[in-house]
Amino acid sequence: MALWKCAVCGAEVEARCKPGKCKNCGAARDQLVKEAPADTKKKGS
Ligand SMILES: [Zn+2]
């Protein structure tokens, strides 16, 4: 599962595939940037 963040309104959407648009503000999909989910980060040391 990937996390997508809207560059326009800052809403975060969790989806397997890139959403067609922001469900919060309706921004186009190219405004959605992929974010790395915190729980998949490799633990240090
Ligand atoms: Zn948005």
mmCIF file of the protein (N, C-alpha, C, O) and its ligand, coordinates in Angstrom:
data_MODEL
# 
_entry.id   MODEL 
# 
loop_
_entity.id 
_entity.type 
_entity.pdbx_number_of_molecules 
1 polymer     1 
2 non-polymer 1 
# 
_entity_poly.entity_id                      1 
_entity_poly.type                           'polypeptide(L)' 
_entity_poly.nstd_linkage                   no 
_entity_poly.nstd_monomer                   no 
_entity_poly.pdbx_seq_one_letter_code       MALWKCAVCGAEVEARCKPGKCKNCGAARDQLVKEAPADTKKKGS 
_entity_poly.pdbx_seq_one_letter_code_can   MALWKCAVCGAEVEARCKPGKCKNCGAARDQLVKEAPADTKKKGS 
_entity_poly.pdbx_strand_id                 A 
# 
loop_
_entity_poly_seq.entity_id 
_entity_poly_seq.num 
_entity_poly_seq.mon_id 
_entity_poly_seq.hetero 
1 1  MET n 
1 2  ALA n 
1 3  LEU n 
1 4  TRP n 
1 5  LYS n 
1 6  CYS n 
1 7  ALA n 
1 8  VAL n 
1 9  CYS n 
1 10 GLY n 
1 11 ALA n 
1 12 GLU n 
1 13 VAL n 
1 14 GLU n 
1 15 ALA n 
1 16 ARG n 
1 17 CYS n 
1 18 LYS n 
1 19 PRO n 
1 20 GLY n 
1 21 LYS n 
1 22 CYS n 
1 23 LYS n 
1 24 ASN n 
1 25 CYS n 
1 26 GLY n 
1 27 ALA n 
1 28 ALA n 
1 29 ARG n 
1 30 ASP n 
1 31 GLN n 
1 32 LEU n 
1 33 VAL n 
1 34 LYS n 
1 35 GLU n 
1 36 ALA n 
1 37 PRO n 
1 38 ALA n 
1 39 ASP n 
1 40 THR n 
1 41 LYS n 
1 42 LYS n 
1 43 LYS n 
1 44 GLY n 
1 45 SER n 
# 
loop_
_struct_asym.id 
_struct_asym.entity_id 
A 1 
B 2 
# 
loop_
_chem_comp.id 
_chem_comp.type 
_chem_comp.mon_nstd_flag 
ALA 'L-peptide linking' y 
ARG 'L-peptide linking' y 
ASN 'L-peptide linking' y 
ASP 'L-peptide linking' y 
CYS 'L-peptide linking' y 
GLN 'L-peptide linking' y 
GLU 'L-peptide linking' y 
GLY 'peptide linking'   y 
LEU 'L-peptide linking' y 
LYS 'L-peptide linking' y 
MET 'L-peptide linking' y 
PRO 'L-peptide linking' y 
SER 'L-peptide linking' y 
THR 'L-peptide linking' y 
TRP 'L-peptide linking' y 
VAL 'L-peptide linking' y 
ZN  non-polymer         . 
# 
_pdbx_entity_nonpoly.entity_id   2 
_pdbx_entity_nonpoly.name        ? 
_pdbx_entity_nonpoly.comp_id     ZN 
# 
_pdbx_nonpoly_scheme.asym_id         B 
_pdbx_nonpoly_scheme.entity_id       2 
_pdbx_nonpoly_scheme.mon_id          ZN 
_pdbx_nonpoly_scheme.ndb_seq_num     1 
_pdbx_nonpoly_scheme.pdb_seq_num     101 
_pdbx_nonpoly_scheme.auth_seq_num    101 
_pdbx_nonpoly_scheme.pdb_mon_id      ZN 
_pdbx_nonpoly_scheme.auth_mon_id     ZN 
_pdbx_nonpoly_scheme.pdb_strand_id   A 
_pdbx_nonpoly_scheme.pdb_ins_code    . 
# 
loop_
_atom_site.group_PDB 
_atom_site.id 
_atom_site.type_symbol 
_atom_site.label_atom_id 
_atom_site.label_alt_id 
_atom_site.label_comp_id 
_atom_site.label_asym_id 
_atom_site.label_entity_id 
_atom_site.label_seq_id 
_atom_site.pdbx_PDB_ins_code 
_atom_site.Cartn_x 
_atom_site.Cartn_y 
_atom_site.Cartn_z 
_atom_site.occupancy 
_atom_site.B_iso_or_equiv 
_atom_site.pdbx_formal_charge 
_atom_site.auth_seq_id 
_atom_site.auth_comp_id 
_atom_site.auth_asym_id 
_atom_site.auth_atom_id 
_atom_site.pdbx_PDB_model_num 
ATOM   1   N  N  . MET A 1 1  ? 0.838   -1.195 0.000   1.00 0.00 ? 1   MET A N  1 
ATOM   2   C  CA . MET A 1 1  ? 0.000   0.000  0.000   1.00 0.00 ? 1   MET A CA 1 
ATOM   3   C  C  . MET A 1 1  ? 0.875   1.248  0.000   1.00 0.00 ? 1   MET A C  1 
ATOM   4   O  O  . MET A 1 1  ? 1.818   1.362  0.783   1.00 0.00 ? 1   MET A O  1 
ATOM   5   N  N  . ALA A 1 2  ? 0.556   2.154  -0.864  1.00 0.00 ? 2   ALA A N  1 
ATOM   6   C  CA . ALA A 1 2  ? 1.344   3.380  -0.946  1.00 0.00 ? 2   ALA A CA 1 
ATOM   7   C  C  . ALA A 1 2  ? 0.539   4.552  -0.396  1.00 0.00 ? 2   ALA A C  1 
ATOM   8   O  O  . ALA A 1 2  ? -0.691  4.545  -0.376  1.00 0.00 ? 2   ALA A O  1 
ATOM   9   N  N  . LEU A 1 3  ? 1.272   5.536  0.039   1.00 0.00 ? 3   LEU A N  1 
ATOM   10  C  CA . LEU A 1 3  ? 0.619   6.732  0.561   1.00 0.00 ? 3   LEU A CA 1 
ATOM   11  C  C  . LEU A 1 3  ? 0.847   7.873  -0.422  1.00 0.00 ? 3   LEU A C  1 
ATOM   12  O  O  . LEU A 1 3  ? 1.977   8.163  -0.814  1.00 0.00 ? 3   LEU A O  1 
ATOM   13  N  N  . TRP A 1 4  ? -0.235  8.500  -0.802  1.00 0.00 ? 4   TRP A N  1 
ATOM   14  C  CA . TRP A 1 4  ? -0.163  9.595  -1.758  1.00 0.00 ? 4   TRP A CA 1 
ATOM   15  C  C  . TRP A 1 4  ? -0.563  10.876 -1.070  1.00 0.00 ? 4   TRP A C  1 
ATOM   16  O  O  . TRP A 1 4  ? -1.577  10.932 -0.375  1.00 0.00 ? 4   TRP A O  1 
ATOM   17  N  N  . LYS A 1 5  ? 0.240   11.908 -1.266  1.00 0.00 ? 5   LYS A N  1 
ATOM   18  C  CA . LYS A 1 5  ? -0.065  13.179 -0.627  1.00 0.00 ? 5   LYS A CA 1 
ATOM   19  C  C  . LYS A 1 5  ? -0.375  14.222 -1.689  1.00 0.00 ? 5   LYS A C  1 
ATOM   20  O  O  . LYS A 1 5  ? 0.351   14.378 -2.671  1.00 0.00 ? 5   LYS A O  1 
ATOM   21  N  N  . CYS A 1 6  ? -1.465  14.923 -1.464  1.00 0.00 ? 6   CYS A N  1 
ATOM   22  C  CA . CYS A 1 6  ? -1.871  15.966 -2.392  1.00 0.00 ? 6   CYS A CA 1 
ATOM   23  C  C  . CYS A 1 6  ? -1.027  17.216 -2.162  1.00 0.00 ? 6   CYS A C  1 
ATOM   24  O  O  . CYS A 1 6  ? -0.952  17.731 -1.047  1.00 0.00 ? 6   CYS A O  1 
ATOM   25  N  N  . ALA A 1 7  ? -0.401  17.690 -3.218  1.00 0.00 ? 7   ALA A N  1 
ATOM   26  C  CA . ALA A 1 7  ? 0.450   18.875 -3.113  1.00 0.00 ? 7   ALA A CA 1 
ATOM   27  C  C  . ALA A 1 7  ? -0.386  20.142 -2.982  1.00 0.00 ? 7   ALA A C  1 
ATOM   28  O  O  . ALA A 1 7  ? 0.125   21.191 -2.589  1.00 0.00 ? 7   ALA A O  1 
ATOM   29  N  N  . VAL A 1 8  ? -1.653  20.045 -3.305  1.00 0.00 ? 8   VAL A N  1 
ATOM   30  C  CA . VAL A 1 8  ? -2.527  21.209 -3.264  1.00 0.00 ? 8   VAL A CA 1 
ATOM   31  C  C  . VAL A 1 8  ? -3.113  21.430 -1.868  1.00 0.00 ? 8   VAL A C  1 
ATOM   32  O  O  . VAL A 1 8  ? -2.995  22.517 -1.303  1.00 0.00 ? 8   VAL A O  1 
ATOM   33  N  N  . CYS A 1 9  ? -3.747  20.386 -1.317  1.00 0.00 ? 9   CYS A N  1 
ATOM   34  C  CA . CYS A 1 9  ? -4.430  20.543 -0.030  1.00 0.00 ? 9   CYS A CA 1 
ATOM   35  C  C  . CYS A 1 9  ? -3.738  19.804 1.114   1.00 0.00 ? 9   CYS A C  1 
ATOM   36  O  O  . CYS A 1 9  ? -4.059  20.014 2.284   1.00 0.00 ? 9   CYS A O  1 
ATOM   37  N  N  . GLY A 1 10 ? -2.790  18.943 0.769   1.00 0.00 ? 10  GLY A N  1 
ATOM   38  C  CA . GLY A 1 10 ? -2.051  18.239 1.812   1.00 0.00 ? 10  GLY A CA 1 
ATOM   39  C  C  . GLY A 1 10 ? -2.730  16.971 2.312   1.00 0.00 ? 10  GLY A C  1 
ATOM   40  O  O  . GLY A 1 10 ? -2.236  16.320 3.233   1.00 0.00 ? 10  GLY A O  1 
ATOM   41  N  N  . ALA A 1 11 ? -3.845  16.625 1.716   1.00 0.00 ? 11  ALA A N  1 
ATOM   42  C  CA . ALA A 1 11 ? -4.554  15.409 2.119   1.00 0.00 ? 11  ALA A CA 1 
ATOM   43  C  C  . ALA A 1 11 ? -3.734  14.176 1.767   1.00 0.00 ? 11  ALA A C  1 
ATOM   44  O  O  . ALA A 1 11 ? -3.074  14.137 0.729   1.00 0.00 ? 11  ALA A O  1 
ATOM   45  N  N  . GLU A 1 12 ? -3.777  13.178 2.628   1.00 0.00 ? 12  GLU A N  1 
ATOM   46  C  CA . GLU A 1 12 ? -3.053  11.948 2.367   1.00 0.00 ? 12  GLU A CA 1 
ATOM   47  C  C  . GLU A 1 12 ? -4.036  10.831 2.056   1.00 0.00 ? 12  GLU A C  1 
ATOM   48  O  O  . GLU A 1 12 ? -5.017  10.627 2.770   1.00 0.00 ? 12  GLU A O  1 
ATOM   49  N  N  . VAL A 1 13 ? -3.757  10.118 0.986   1.00 0.00 ? 13  VAL A N  1 
ATOM   50  C  CA . VAL A 1 13 ? -4.634  9.038  0.554   1.00 0.00 ? 13  VAL A CA 1 
ATOM   51  C  C  . VAL A 1 13 ? -3.826  7.756  0.463   1.00 0.00 ? 13  VAL A C  1 
ATOM   52  O  O  . VAL A 1 13 ? -2.787  7.707  -0.194  1.00 0.00 ? 13  VAL A O  1 
ATOM   53  N  N  . GLU A 1 14 ? -4.310  6.732  1.124   1.00 0.00 ? 14  GLU A N  1 
ATOM   54  C  CA . GLU A 1 14 ? -3.621  5.454  1.068   1.00 0.00 ? 14  GLU A CA 1 
ATOM   55  C  C  . GLU A 1 14 ? -4.294  4.608  -0.014  1.00 0.00 ? 14  GLU A C  1 
ATOM   56  O  O  . GLU A 1 14 ? -5.491  4.329  0.063   1.00 0.00 ? 14  GLU A O  1 
ATOM   57  N  N  . ALA A 1 15 ? -3.534  4.211  -0.999  1.00 0.00 ? 15  ALA A N  1 
ATOM   58  C  CA . ALA A 1 15 ? -4.088  3.427  -2.096  1.00 0.00 ? 15  ALA A CA 1 
ATOM   59  C  C  . ALA A 1 15 ? -2.994  2.601  -2.754  1.00 0.00 ? 15  ALA A C  1 
ATOM   60  O  O  . ALA A 1 15 ? -1.825  2.987  -2.774  1.00 0.00 ? 15  ALA A O  1 
ATOM   61  N  N  . ARG A 1 16 ? -3.399  1.458  -3.290  1.00 0.00 ? 16  ARG A N  1 
ATOM   62  C  CA . ARG A 1 16 ? -2.439  0.585  -3.953  1.00 0.00 ? 16  ARG A CA 1 
ATOM   63  C  C  . ARG A 1 16 ? -1.944  1.225  -5.257  1.00 0.00 ? 16  ARG A C  1 
ATOM   64  O  O  . ARG A 1 16 ? -0.759  1.175  -5.585  1.00 0.00 ? 16  ARG A O  1 
ATOM   65  N  N  . CYS A 1 17 ? -2.883  1.820  -5.981  1.00 0.00 ? 17  CYS A N  1 
ATOM   66  C  CA . CYS A 1 17 ? -2.543  2.505  -7.221  1.00 0.00 ? 17  CYS A CA 1 
ATOM   67  C  C  . CYS A 1 17 ? -2.747  4.006  -7.057  1.00 0.00 ? 17  CYS A C  1 
ATOM   68  O  O  . CYS A 1 17 ? -3.476  4.461  -6.175  1.00 0.00 ? 17  CYS A O  1 
ATOM   69  N  N  . LYS A 1 18 ? -2.098  4.745  -7.910  1.00 0.00 ? 18  LYS A N  1 
ATOM   70  C  CA . LYS A 1 18 ? -2.228  6.195  -7.823  1.00 0.00 ? 18  LYS A CA 1 
ATOM   71  C  C  . LYS A 1 18 ? -3.675  6.602  -8.104  1.00 0.00 ? 18  LYS A C  1 
ATOM   72  O  O  . LYS A 1 18 ? -4.247  6.229  -9.128  1.00 0.00 ? 18  LYS A O  1 
ATOM   73  N  N  . PRO A 1 19 ? -4.254  7.366  -7.187  1.00 0.00 ? 19  PRO A N  1 
ATOM   74  C  CA . PRO A 1 19 ? -5.646  7.792  -7.373  1.00 0.00 ? 19  PRO A CA 1 
ATOM   75  C  C  . PRO A 1 19 ? -5.788  8.697  -8.596  1.00 0.00 ? 19  PRO A C  1 
ATOM   76  O  O  . PRO A 1 19 ? -4.847  9.399  -8.965  1.00 0.00 ? 19  PRO A O  1 
ATOM   77  N  N  . GLY A 1 20 ? -6.939  8.678  -9.209  1.00 0.00 ? 20  GLY A N  1 
ATOM   78  C  CA . GLY A 1 20 ? -7.190  9.506  -10.389 1.00 0.00 ? 20  GLY A CA 1 
ATOM   79  C  C  . GLY A 1 20 ? -7.168  10.976 -10.052 1.00 0.00 ? 20  GLY A C  1 
ATOM   80  O  O  . GLY A 1 20 ? -6.792  11.811 -10.874 1.00 0.00 ? 20  GLY A O  1 
ATOM   81  N  N  . LYS A 1 21 ? -7.577  11.289 -8.831  1.00 0.00 ? 21  LYS A N  1 
ATOM   82  C  CA . LYS A 1 21 ? -7.549  12.682 -8.381  1.00 0.00 ? 21  LYS A CA 1 
ATOM   83  C  C  . LYS A 1 21 ? -7.654  12.711 -6.869  1.00 0.00 ? 21  LYS A C  1 
ATOM   84  O  O  . LYS A 1 21 ? -7.983  11.711 -6.231  1.00 0.00 ? 21  LYS A O  1 
ATOM   85  N  N  . CYS A 1 22 ? -7.368  13.874 -6.308  1.00 0.00 ? 22  CYS A N  1 
ATOM   86  C  CA . CYS A 1 22 ? -7.478  14.027 -4.864  1.00 0.00 ? 22  CYS A CA 1 
ATOM   87  C  C  . CYS A 1 22 ? -8.942  13.952 -4.462  1.00 0.00 ? 22  CYS A C  1 
ATOM   88  O  O  . CYS A 1 22 ? -9.784  14.674 -4.996  1.00 0.00 ? 22  CYS A O  1 
ATOM   89  N  N  . LYS A 1 23 ? -9.234  13.069 -3.513  1.00 0.00 ? 23  LYS A N  1 
ATOM   90  C  CA . LYS A 1 23 ? -10.637 12.924 -3.106  1.00 0.00 ? 23  LYS A CA 1 
ATOM   91  C  C  . LYS A 1 23 ? -11.073 14.071 -2.201  1.00 0.00 ? 23  LYS A C  1 
ATOM   92  O  O  . LYS A 1 23 ? -12.264 14.258 -1.952  1.00 0.00 ? 23  LYS A O  1 
ATOM   93  N  N  . ASN A 1 24 ? -10.111 14.828 -1.719  1.00 0.00 ? 24  ASN A N  1 
ATOM   94  C  CA . ASN A 1 24 ? -10.441 15.935 -0.822  1.00 0.00 ? 24  ASN A CA 1 
ATOM   95  C  C  . ASN A 1 24 ? -10.736 17.231 -1.583  1.00 0.00 ? 24  ASN A C  1 
ATOM   96  O  O  . ASN A 1 24 ? -11.749 17.889 -1.344  1.00 0.00 ? 24  ASN A O  1 
ATOM   97  N  N  . CYS A 1 25 ? -9.837  17.581 -2.497  1.00 0.00 ? 25  CYS A N  1 
ATOM   98  C  CA . CYS A 1 25 ? -10.012 18.847 -3.206  1.00 0.00 ? 25  CYS A CA 1 
ATOM   99  C  C  . CYS A 1 25 ? -10.227 18.672 -4.709  1.00 0.00 ? 25  CYS A C  1 
ATOM   100 O  O  . CYS A 1 25 ? -10.540 19.633 -5.412  1.00 0.00 ? 25  CYS A O  1 
ATOM   101 N  N  . GLY A 1 26 ? -10.058 17.444 -5.197  1.00 0.00 ? 26  GLY A N  1 
ATOM   102 C  CA . GLY A 1 26 ? -10.306 17.188 -6.610  1.00 0.00 ? 26  GLY A CA 1 
ATOM   103 C  C  . GLY A 1 26 ? -9.147  17.559 -7.522  1.00 0.00 ? 26  GLY A C  1 
ATOM   104 O  O  . GLY A 1 26 ? -9.313  17.647 -8.739  1.00 0.00 ? 26  GLY A O  1 
ATOM   105 N  N  . ALA A 1 27 ? -7.964  17.777 -6.933  1.00 0.00 ? 27  ALA A N  1 
ATOM   106 C  CA . ALA A 1 27 ? -6.801  18.121 -7.744  1.00 0.00 ? 27  ALA A CA 1 
ATOM   107 C  C  . ALA A 1 27 ? -6.440  16.978 -8.699  1.00 0.00 ? 27  ALA A C  1 
ATOM   108 O  O  . ALA A 1 27 ? -6.697  15.810 -8.407  1.00 0.00 ? 27  ALA A O  1 
ATOM   109 N  N  . ALA A 1 28 ? -5.856  17.322 -9.816  1.00 0.00 ? 28  ALA A N  1 
ATOM   110 C  CA . ALA A 1 28 ? -5.461  16.313 -10.805 1.00 0.00 ? 28  ALA A CA 1 
ATOM   111 C  C  . ALA A 1 28 ? -4.416  15.369 -10.213 1.00 0.00 ? 28  ALA A C  1 
ATOM   112 O  O  . ALA A 1 28 ? -3.704  15.716 -9.270  1.00 0.00 ? 28  ALA A O  1 
ATOM   113 N  N  . ARG A 1 29 ? -4.342  14.173 -10.785 1.00 0.00 ? 29  ARG A N  1 
ATOM   114 C  CA . ARG A 1 29 ? -3.471  13.131 -10.230 1.00 0.00 ? 29  ARG A CA 1 
ATOM   115 C  C  . ARG A 1 29 ? -1.993  13.502 -10.242 1.00 0.00 ? 29  ARG A C  1 
ATOM   116 O  O  . ARG A 1 29 ? -1.214  12.974 -9.448  1.00 0.00 ? 29  ARG A O  1 
ATOM   117 N  N  . ASP A 1 30 ? -1.604  14.402 -11.130 1.00 0.00 ? 30  ASP A N  1 
ATOM   118 C  CA . ASP A 1 30 ? -0.187  14.786 -11.145 1.00 0.00 ? 30  ASP A CA 1 
ATOM   119 C  C  . ASP A 1 30 ? 0.169   15.682 -9.952  1.00 0.00 ? 30  ASP A C  1 
ATOM   120 O  O  . ASP A 1 30 ? 1.334   16.022 -9.747  1.00 0.00 ? 30  ASP A O  1 
ATOM   121 N  N  . GLN A 1 31 ? -0.838  16.053 -9.179  1.00 0.00 ? 31  GLN A N  1 
ATOM   122 C  CA . GLN A 1 31 ? -0.589  16.811 -7.955  1.00 0.00 ? 31  GLN A CA 1 
ATOM   123 C  C  . GLN A 1 31 ? -0.361  15.881 -6.764  1.00 0.00 ? 31  GLN A C  1 
ATOM   124 O  O  . GLN A 1 31 ? 0.012   16.319 -5.675  1.00 0.00 ? 31  GLN A O  1 
ATOM   125 N  N  . LEU A 1 32 ? -0.592  14.600 -6.995  1.00 0.00 ? 32  LEU A N  1 
ATOM   126 C  CA . LEU A 1 32 ? -0.417  13.625 -5.920  1.00 0.00 ? 32  LEU A CA 1 
ATOM   127 C  C  . LEU A 1 32 ? 0.995   13.055 -5.963  1.00 0.00 ? 32  LEU A C  1 
ATOM   128 O  O  . LEU A 1 32 ? 1.430   12.519 -6.982  1.00 0.00 ? 32  LEU A O  1 
ATOM   129 N  N  . VAL A 1 33 ? 1.693   13.176 -4.860  1.00 0.00 ? 33  VAL A N  1 
ATOM   130 C  CA . VAL A 1 33 ? 3.063   12.670 -4.795  1.00 0.00 ? 33  VAL A CA 1 
ATOM   131 C  C  . VAL A 1 33 ? 3.130   11.473 -3.850  1.00 0.00 ? 33  VAL A C  1 
ATOM   132 O  O  . VAL A 1 33 ? 2.475   11.432 -2.809  1.00 0.00 ? 33  VAL A O  1 
ATOM   133 N  N  . LYS A 1 34 ? 3.931   10.521 -4.249  1.00 0.00 ? 34  LYS A N  1 
ATOM   134 C  CA . LYS A 1 34 ? 4.042   9.303  -3.460  1.00 0.00 ? 34  LYS A CA 1 
ATOM   135 C  C  . LYS A 1 34 ? 4.915   9.529  -2.223  1.00 0.00 ? 34  LYS A C  1 
ATOM   136 O  O  . LYS A 1 34 ? 5.996   10.114 -2.294  1.00 0.00 ? 34  LYS A O  1 
ATOM   137 N  N  . GLU A 1 35 ? 4.408   9.048  -1.099  1.00 0.00 ? 35  GLU A N  1 
ATOM   138 C  CA . GLU A 1 35 ? 5.157   9.163  0.143   1.00 0.00 ? 35  GLU A CA 1 
ATOM   139 C  C  . GLU A 1 35 ? 5.468   7.761  0.643   1.00 0.00 ? 35  GLU A C  1 
ATOM   140 O  O  . GLU A 1 35 ? 4.676   6.835  0.468   1.00 0.00 ? 35  GLU A O  1 
ATOM   141 N  N  . ALA A 1 36 ? 6.609   7.622  1.255   1.00 0.00 ? 36  ALA A N  1 
ATOM   142 C  CA . ALA A 1 36 ? 6.961   6.325  1.815   1.00 0.00 ? 36  ALA A CA 1 
ATOM   143 C  C  . ALA A 1 36 ? 6.247   6.141  3.152   1.00 0.00 ? 36  ALA A C  1 
ATOM   144 O  O  . ALA A 1 36 ? 6.389   6.972  4.048   1.00 0.00 ? 36  ALA A O  1 
ATOM   145 N  N  . PRO A 1 37 ? 5.488   5.068  3.291   1.00 0.00 ? 37  PRO A N  1 
ATOM   146 C  CA . PRO A 1 37 ? 4.801   4.805  4.563   1.00 0.00 ? 37  PRO A CA 1 
ATOM   147 C  C  . PRO A 1 37 ? 5.810   4.631  5.686   1.00 0.00 ? 37  PRO A C  1 
ATOM   148 O  O  . PRO A 1 37 ? 6.849   3.995  5.505   1.00 0.00 ? 37  PRO A O  1 
ATOM   149 N  N  . ALA A 1 38 ? 5.503   5.195  6.840   1.00 0.00 ? 38  ALA A N  1 
ATOM   150 C  CA . ALA A 1 38 ? 6.432   5.181  7.961   1.00 0.00 ? 38  ALA A CA 1 
ATOM   151 C  C  . ALA A 1 38 ? 6.717   3.764  8.454   1.00 0.00 ? 38  ALA A C  1 
ATOM   152 O  O  . ALA A 1 38 ? 7.819   3.467  8.915   1.00 0.00 ? 38  ALA A O  1 
ATOM   153 N  N  . ASP A 1 39 ? 5.722   2.902  8.352   1.00 0.00 ? 39  ASP A N  1 
ATOM   154 C  CA . ASP A 1 39 ? 5.893   1.556  8.909   1.00 0.00 ? 39  ASP A CA 1 
ATOM   155 C  C  . ASP A 1 39 ? 6.745   0.635  8.049   1.00 0.00 ? 39  ASP A C  1 
ATOM   156 O  O  . ASP A 1 39 ? 7.069   -0.476 8.469   1.00 0.00 ? 39  ASP A O  1 
ATOM   157 N  N  . THR A 1 40 ? 7.110   1.077  6.860   1.00 0.00 ? 40  THR A N  1 
ATOM   158 C  CA . THR A 1 40 ? 7.957   0.224  6.023   1.00 0.00 ? 40  THR A CA 1 
ATOM   159 C  C  . THR A 1 40 ? 9.416   0.685  6.032   1.00 0.00 ? 40  THR A C  1 
ATOM   160 O  O  . THR A 1 40 ? 10.276  0.094  5.378   1.00 0.00 ? 40  THR A O  1 
ATOM   161 N  N  . LYS A 1 41 ? 9.668   1.742  6.778   1.00 0.00 ? 41  LYS A N  1 
ATOM   162 C  CA . LYS A 1 41 ? 11.051  2.227  6.853   1.00 0.00 ? 41  LYS A CA 1 
ATOM   163 C  C  . LYS A 1 41 ? 11.915  1.221  7.619   1.00 0.00 ? 41  LYS A C  1 
ATOM   164 O  O  . LYS A 1 41 ? 11.502  0.626  8.614   1.00 0.00 ? 41  LYS A O  1 
ATOM   165 N  N  . LYS A 1 42 ? 13.100  1.069  7.116   1.00 0.00 ? 42  LYS A N  1 
ATOM   166 C  CA . LYS A 1 42 ? 14.012  0.141  7.767   1.00 0.00 ? 42  LYS A CA 1 
ATOM   167 C  C  . LYS A 1 42 ? 14.491  0.725  9.088   1.00 0.00 ? 42  LYS A C  1 
ATOM   168 O  O  . LYS A 1 42 ? 14.904  1.882  9.173   1.00 0.00 ? 42  LYS A O  1 
ATOM   169 N  N  . LYS A 1 43 ? 14.421  -0.099 10.094  1.00 0.00 ? 43  LYS A N  1 
ATOM   170 C  CA . LYS A 1 43 ? 14.844  0.379  11.412  1.00 0.00 ? 43  LYS A CA 1 
ATOM   171 C  C  . LYS A 1 43 ? 16.360  0.487  11.491  1.00 0.00 ? 43  LYS A C  1 
ATOM   172 O  O  . LYS A 1 43 ? 17.093  -0.411 11.076  1.00 0.00 ? 43  LYS A O  1 
ATOM   173 N  N  . GLY A 1 44 ? 16.804  1.604  12.031  1.00 0.00 ? 44  GLY A N  1 
ATOM   174 C  CA . GLY A 1 44 ? 18.249  1.802  12.155  1.00 0.00 ? 44  GLY A CA 1 
ATOM   175 C  C  . GLY A 1 44 ? 18.821  1.094  13.351  1.00 0.00 ? 44  GLY A C  1 
ATOM   176 O  O  . GLY A 1 44 ? 18.172  0.997  14.393  1.00 0.00 ? 44  GLY A O  1 
ATOM   177 N  N  . SER A 1 45 ? 20.019  0.603  13.213  1.00 0.00 ? 45  SER A N  1 
ATOM   178 C  CA . SER A 1 45 ? 20.761  -0.113 14.243  1.00 0.00 ? 45  SER A CA 1 
ATOM   179 C  C  . SER A 1 45 ? 19.962  -1.248 14.868  1.00 0.00 ? 45  SER A C  1 
ATOM   180 O  O  . SER A 1 45 ? 20.462  -1.941 15.754  1.00 0.00 ? 45  SER A O  1 
HETATM 181 ZN ZN . ZN  B 2 .  ? -6.104  17.741 -2.526  1.00 0.00 2 101 ZN  A ZN 1 
# 
